[in-house]
Amino acid sequence: MSLFGSRQLDPEELIAYEIGYRARLSERFSVDATLFHYDYDRILNGIPGTPVLETEPWPPHLLLPINFNNAASGAKSGFELAADWRPSRQWRLRLAYSYLDSDLNRDDNGDPVYTDGSRQQVSLFSSWNPREDLDVDLWWRYVDGNETNLVSLSSPNKIDPYSSLDLRLAWRPREDLELSLVGANLLDDGHLEFVQEAYGFPVEVERSIHGQVKWSF
């Protein structure tokens, strides 16, 4: 793969508008809210070129050119909500929701450039400490589906909505030692989260389990 720049490239331009509110309604409960609107211009954009077979340097190889320009522009608008609640000294809950309306997918010719991203995302994080030496953490997420701008026979042009759940168990037998077990994406064997846009490489996240030993000194 070769990247071709240009002396005609200009800096990207962003005009951002944001307003937020934060309140601590009690010793155990707080909320955050944010509204935003972003205007983008001269977005740096990589355009895949026609692959070329080259014989030098040896061995023969396929050259995949990507040319950069400032052809894209667009806007994003949305809001974010978050709440933090402590039902007890040992238990903490954090809920978050975000909504995004994105239009960054047109260049000067009207052709698609970028995906719009997931419109809605929700997450809930639970942290429970039944004892001073024991942690039990749960993180659930829901991500809305979205379409890619690819035209490819080998890569999907749509990412389905998905939910995921992570679990972490940690034990501290001593102040300087922590043993933990983490399970990620436990709800399914794997799901598609992202498609690389230049040449359509899908990225799937699989279920995983791993342990960790942390020694502080």
N, C-alpha and C positions, 0 to 999 in steps of 0.2 A: 504494500500500500504506500502511495506517495501523496504528500500534501503539497498543494501549489498555492502559495500566497499571492498577494498583489500589492503593489505600491499605492494603489488607489483606495485601499481600505481606510475607512474612517472609524473613529471611536463610536461605540454604541451609545445611544441616548436614552435615558430613562427619566421620566417625570412621575414621581410617586406621591400619592395622597393617602394618608393614614390618620385614623382617629381611634382612640382606645379608651376603655373604662375598666377600672379595677376597684373592687370593693371587698373589704373584710367584714362580712356580715355578722360574724361571731368569732369566738376564739377557735372554733373548729371548722368554720365554713367560709370560703372565699370564692369569688367569681372574677373572670376576665372576659372582656369582649373587645374585638377589634374589627373595624371596617377598613377596606383598602381598595384603591384603584391605581393601576400602573399603566402608563402609556410608554410603549417602546418604539424606537425608531432606529434605523440602520443596524438591525440585528445581524451579527456575524453568522453567516450561513454557509454550510458545506454542501456543495452540489456534486454527487458522484458523476464521474465521467465514464467514457467507454473503456472497458478493460482492454489492455494491449498485451500480446505475448512478446516478451523480450528474450533474446538469447545472450545478451551481455549485461552484466557479468555472468559467467557460467555458474550453475546449470540454467537451462531455460526456466523462466518463471513468468507468472501473470502479474502485470502491473495494474493496480487498481487506483486510478487518479481521483483525488478529491480537490475541487477548486473552491476557494473561499471568496465570498463577496458580502456586501451589505444590503442584499435585496429584500430582506424580510422586515416586517413591522407588525404592530398589533397592540393588543391591550389585554389586561387581566383585571378582574374585579371579584370581590368575594368578602367573606367574613369568617371569623374564628371565634368559637366559644369554648370556655374551659371552666371547670368547677373543681374545687379541692375540698374534700370533706374528711374529717377525722372522727369516726363514730366513737373511738376510744383511744387511749394512749398507745395501744398496740396495733391499731388498724388504721390505714389511710387509703382513701379512694380518690382517684383522679380521672375525671371524664372530660373528653375533648371532642369537639365536632368542628369540621371545616367545610366550607362550600366555595367552589372556584368556578368562575365563568371565564374561560380563556379563548382568545382568538389571536393566535400567533402563527397561523398556518397558511399565509398567503404571501407570495413574493410579487414582484412587479408584473409578472405575467399572469397572476392569478392562480399559479400552481401551488399545491400543498407543500409546506416546508416542515412544520413541526406538528406533533400530536398535541391535542388540547389538554391532556392529562385527566386524571380522575376528578370528576365533579364533586363527589362527596367522600369524606373519610370520617370514621368514628373510631375512637379508642377508649378503652377503660383499663386503668392500671390499679391493681390492688396490692398493697404491701402490708403483710401481717407479721408481727413479731411476737409469737406466743411466749417466748422466753428471751432474755437478753442475749443469749448465745445462738438463737435460731431465727432465720428469716424464711418466709414463704411469699414469693412474689408471683403474681399472675398478670399477663398483659394480653388483652384481646383487642383485635383490630378488624375493622371492616373497611374495604376500599372499593369504591364504585368502579365499574368497568369503563373502558374507553377504547376508541378505535385508533389505529395507527394510520399513517399516510402512505403506507407501502403498497406497491403493486408487485407482488412476488408469489410465485407458485410454491416456494419452499418455506415461507415464513407466514405466520398468522397475521391477519390485518385487524384483529380484534382481541382485546384483553378482557376476559370475563371478570365480573365481580368476584371477590374472594374474601374469606375470613381466615384469620390465623390466630393461634394461641401459643404463647410462650410461658414456660414455667421454670422457676428457679428456686432451688432449695439450698440453703447455706447454713453451715454449722461451724461455730467457733469454739473448739475445745479449749483454746487458750487465747489470750488477748492478741498474740502475734501470729496466730494461725487460723486460716479459714478454709474449709472444704466445701465445695459447691458442686451441684449437678444441675445442668441447664438443658431443657428440651425446647427446641424452636420449631415453629410451624407444625404443631402436633395434630391439627385437624384433618390433614390430608397428606398423601405421599409427596405432593409437589404441586405448584401452581405457577402460572406465567405472571410475571410482574412488569416486564419491560421488554421492548423490542428495539434493538439498536437500529437507528434510522438510516444510516448511510448505506449499508448493504444487508439489512434485515436479519441480524443475528438475534434470535429470541433468547431471553434470559429467564430461566425457571429456577425458583427457589424450592429446595427439597426439605423434607423433614430431617432434623439433625438432633443428636444428643451428645453432649460432651461434659467432661468433668474438669474441675479446676482446683488447684492447690495454691493458696496465696499465703506467703510467709513475709511478714513485715519485720524489719530490723533496722 
